[in-house]
C-alpha cells in the first residue's frame, strides 16, 4: 500500500461558480488511479475517475459500502452524513431487497400523482414571485423552497415542523471542523423524528410517501419500522439536497447562456434531454461522496488495490470522461442521449430519480413558460456561491423580467 506521505492531499474545497474543480481535472489527467488524502478520516483512499473504472467499482461486489460502517473513513465532512442503517451503506442482497420494495413507491402512477403535487407547489411559489414583482431572488422563491416543500409534503411532515427540519439538514451538510457535534445531534434528532412518524403512519396510513413505503411488499416481505424511518431520512436528505442545488445551478446556466435559454423556448419538447445534458455537465457537489472498501486484492486501472483499502470514485469526473462524452466540457443540447452518473450508478443509484426529474421538469418548464423575459438582475460575477457545505450552488439568483 502506498504510504500516506505519497498520497495527494485533496481538500476539494473549490467553490467558484460552476467551473470544474482544477484539482479534480488534474487527477483526471493522470494515467492511473491516485491515492488521495481527504480532510477527515484516518486513512488514504484510492480515487478512480474514468467512466468505465467508476462503473466497475460501483457494480463490483468486491468493493463494499457496508464495510465502512464503524470506521473513520476518508470523507469531506467532520461527521459522516449517512447513518449506518442507511441503504447508501448496504451491499446486495440486503440493499437489493430494500431498493426493490422502496421502488414500489415510485411507480408511474405514484410519480404522476407526485407531479401534480409538485406542479401545484411550483405554481404557488411562482404566483408569489410574480405578485412581489422584480427584482426577485429565484433561490428564495423557487429552488430552495420547492424541493423542501415537495419532500415534506410527500412525506406528510407537518408544516409547523418544516423550519426545524431545514435547520437539521444544513447542520448535517456543513464542512466546518467545529460542526461535528451539531451534525451528530441533528442526525439523532432526525432519526427520532422519523421513527415517531413511521409509528404514527403504521397506526393511521394516508396517501403520503411513508404510507406508500409501508404498504410495499413482496410476498410476506415488508419494510420494518427502522428501515422505513431510515428510508424517509435518506429521501429527505437526498430529495432536498440534490434538487435544490440542481434547480439553482440549471437556472444559473440558462440565465448566463442566452442561446441555451432560447433553445428551450423554441423547442420545449427537448426539455428532458437538455436537463440530462446539464445534469451531466454540472459539478453539483465537491470532490467525492461515500467510499467503498476492497474485500480482497483487486487489480484495476493498472494498480493493485489491497484488501481493506478505501476506494473513492468521482461521478463528476466520470461525467466529463472524453471517451464517453465527446467534448465533455461543452454543453451540447443536441448531444445524443447517454446515461450519466449524476444520480449514482449500479446498486446505489438514487431510487428517487423519477421524483427528482419530475421536480426539475416542472420547476424549469413552468419558470420558462410563465416568465418569458426572465434574466439576471446582476452581473454573473456578482452572484454569491455556497462555500460552507459539500454542495455547489448559488446562494442567491437575483432575476428580473
N, C-alpha and C positions, 0 to 999 in steps of 0.2 A: 504493500500500500504506500502511495506517495505520502510523505510527511506533511504536516500542516504548514511547515515553513515554505514548502513548494507550492502550496495552494494559492490561487489568486483571490485576493480579498475583494469581495463584491458587496458593497453596501446597497446597491441597487436603489439609490435614492434620487434618481434623475426625475425631475418634475416639470420640465419646460414644455408646456403646451402638449401637443400630440406628436412631438418629434420622437423618433425612436431612440431609446437609450443607447448612447455610443458604447458603453461598456458591454452591453449585450451584443451589439453589432460586432465588436472586436472579438468576442467569444465565438460568434458565428463564423468568423473568418478563419479560425484555427482549423487545421486539417484533421483534428481528432478531439474527442471529448476532453474536458478540462476538469481538474479538481478545484473547487471553489470553497471559500470560507465566508459564511454569511454572518450578519451582526449578532445573532443569537444561536445558541446550541453549542454542544461540547465536541462537535466533530466536523470534519470537512465532508464534502459530498461531490460526487461526480455530476457534471452537468452535460446533458445531451440537448442539442439544438436543432438538428436536421429533422425534417418531417418524418422520414422513414424510421429513423432511430427513435424519435419520440413515440411514434406509433408502436414500435416493437416493445419499448419499455412499458407502455401503458396497457398492453394486451398480453404480455408475457408473465405467466403466473410464478416465474422465478423471482419476480420483483414484487414485494408485498407492501401494501399500505398498512395492513394491520400490525406489522412488526414494528412500526414506530411507536406504538402505544407504550407509555411508561418511560420512554426515552427522552432525553433533552435533545431532540432532533434539530438539525440546522434549519433556520427559518428567519423571517424578516421582522416578526413581532415579538415583543418580550414574553407575552403569554400566548401559548398555542390557541388558535382561533377555534379549531374543531374540538368537539367533545369525543372522548374515547369510544362512545357508543354510536357515533355518527356513521351513516352509510359511507361517508367520504373516507373513512379509515377502516373499511371492511374489505375482505377479499372474497372471491367466489369460493364456495357456492352460497355463503351467507348473504353477501351483497346482492347476488343474482336473485335470490328469493325476495328480498326486500324491494328491489327495483321492480320485479315483476308485479308484486302486489301494489306498490305505490303508483305504477304506471296506469293502473285502472282508474285513478282519479284524473288522468289526463287524456281520456278518450276524446274522440272528435266531438261527441255530444257534450261532454263536460267543458271542453275548451270553447265551444261556441257559446255556451252559457256564460263562461268567464269573459269572452269577448264582448258580450252585451254589457256586462258589468263594467268592464274597462272603458268602453265607449261612453257609457253614462258618466263615469267619473271624469274622463278626459274632457267631455263637453262642459261639465260643470266648472272645471278648472279654467277652461278657455273662455267660458262666459264671464268668469270673474276677471280674467286678464283683460278682456275686451271692455268690460264695464269700467275698469280702472283707467284704461287708456294708456297710450305710450308716453314716455318710455316705460318698459316693464322688464322685470328680471325673469327670464324664461326658466331658470333653475328653480326659483321660488314658486313660480306659478304652475310649472308642468313637470319637469324632470325629477325634482325632489319629491313632491307630494304624490304624483301618480303611482309609482311603484309601491310606495309605502301604503297609500290608501287601498291599492288593489290587493296587496297581500294581506293586510289587516282585515279588509272587508271579506276576502275569500275565506280566510281562516276563522272568521266570526269573532274577531277581537273587539271588545267594547271600545267605542270611540274615546271614552274617558281615559283609556289605558294607552292610547297611541303616543302621546308625548313621552311617557316613561319608556316605552319600547324603543323609541328613536334615540333616547339617551343611552340606553344599553348598547344599541348597535354601534354607535360612534365610539364608545369606550372599547369595544371588542376589536375594532379595526385600527386603533391607534398604534403607531410605531414608536412612540416616545418611550425612553427607558424607564420613566417614572410611572408608567401606566399599567404595570403588571398587576398590582393589587386591585385596581379599579376594574381591569378587564376580567380578572378571575371572579370578582364579585358580580359583575354584570352577567357572566356566563351562568353562575349559580342561580341568580335571580330569574333568568330566562328559563332555565330548566325547571325550576319550581313552578313558574307561571304556567308553562305549557303542560306540566304534569297535572296541575289542577284543572286546566281547561279540558284535557283529554278525559279526565274522570267525569266532568260535567257533561261532555258530549256522549259518553257511553250511556249516561242516565237519560239524557234528553237529546237525541240526534236531531240535526236540522239539515239545511241544504248547503252548509258550508263545506270547505275542503277537508277539514278534520273529520267531519262525519262521513264524507265520501271515502277517506282513507280507512276509517274504522269499519266501513261496510265491505271493503275489498277483501276477497277471499279466493283461495284456490283449493277446492275441496273443503277440508276442515281447517286449512291453514289460514290464519289471520294475523295481522299485526298486533302485538301485545301493547300494553299501555306505555311502557318505556320506549319501545320502537316508535310508537305514534308520536310521543312527546318530542323525541329527538328529530323525527322527520319534520314535524312542524317547525322546530327551531331551525333546522337546516334550510327549509323553504323560506323562512322569514329572513334569514341572513342572505342567502343567495338571491332570493327574489327581489330584495331591495337593492343590495349592493351592485349587482351586475346591471340591472335595468336602469337604475339611477345614473350610473356612470355612462352607460351607452346612449341613453336618450340625450344627455348633455353633450357628449362627445360627437354624436351624429349631427346634432343641431349646429354645433360649432363648425364642423366641416362643411355643412351645407351653407352656413352663413358666410364662410370665408372662401368658398369656391362657387361663384355665381353660375358657372357652367354646369356644375353638378345639380344645383338647385333648379336651373332651367330644364335640365334633362328630366327631372322628376315631375315638374309642372307640365311638360309637354307629353310625357309618357308615364302617367301614373300607374299604368298596369305593370311597370317594371319595378315597383316599389320593393317587393320582397327580394328580388335579385340584387338591387342596389344595396339594400340593407345588409345582405350577406357579404357583399364585397367590402362594405365599410366595416363590418364586424371583423373580417379578416385583417384589415389594414390597421385598425385602431389598437394602440398599446393600452389596453383598458386597465392594466394593473402594473405594479412594479415587479420586475425580476421573475420570481418563481413562486409556486404555491406549496403544496404538501408533498414531501418526498416519499420515496419508497426505500425498502431495504432489500438488498440482494440476499436470497435464501441459500444460494450456492454460488460457486465461482462461475462467472459468465464472461465469455469473450464477445465484445460488442464494440463496433466502431473503431477497431484497431487497438483497443485497450483491454486489459484483463481486470474485471471487477471481482473483488474478493467477497466471499460470503460475509455478511454483516456490514458491508459498505452501504452508506446512504447514497441514493441516486435521485437527482432532481431532473426534471425536464422543463423546457420552456415552450409553452404554447405560443408565446409571442414570436419567438424566432421560427418555430415551425410554420407559422402563418406567413412568414416572409422568405421561406425557402425558395430560391430561384429555380430549383429543379422541379418544384411542384407548381409554382406560380410565376410565369414569365413576367419580367419587370415588376417584381413584388412590391417595390416601394412606390408604385404608381397606382392611384385609384382609377380603375377601369370599369365604368358602369356597364360595359358590354362584355366583361370577362366571362368566358364560358363557365357554367356552374361547376364547382368542385367543392366538396366538403372542407370546412376549415375547423380549427381546434379551439375556437373561442369559448365554446361551452364544454371543453374537455374532449376526451376520446375514450373509446373502449368501455370497460366496466365502470368508469367513473365519469362518463359523460352525464351532464346535468339532466335529471329526469324531467325537469320543468321547462325544457326548451320550448314546447308548444305554447306555454303561458308567456314566456319571455318574448317570443316572436310576435304573439298577439299584442302584447304591450307596445312593442316597437312599431308595429304596423299601424296600430290605432293612433299612437302619440304623434308619429311623424306624418301620417296620412291626414289626420284631422287638422294638425297645425298648418300644413301647407294649403289645405283646402280652405280653411277659414281666414287665413292671413296671407293673401297672395302678394302683398307688398312687404313681407317681413324682411328685415335687415338688421345688422348690428347697429346699435346706437353709440358705440365707442369704437376706437381703432382696435384691431385684433391684438396688438401688443399691450393693450390696457386691460385685457381680460385676466383676472386673477385665478390661479390654479391651486388645487389642493396640494399641500406639501407635508401633511401630518399623518397620512394613512398610507396603506399599500395601494390605494386607488389612484387613477389618473383621470381627473375630470375638472372642468371649470367650476369655481365656487359661485360665480355669477355669470349670466349671459344677458347683458342689457340689450334689449331689442326695441325697435320702433317699426311702424307700418303705415 
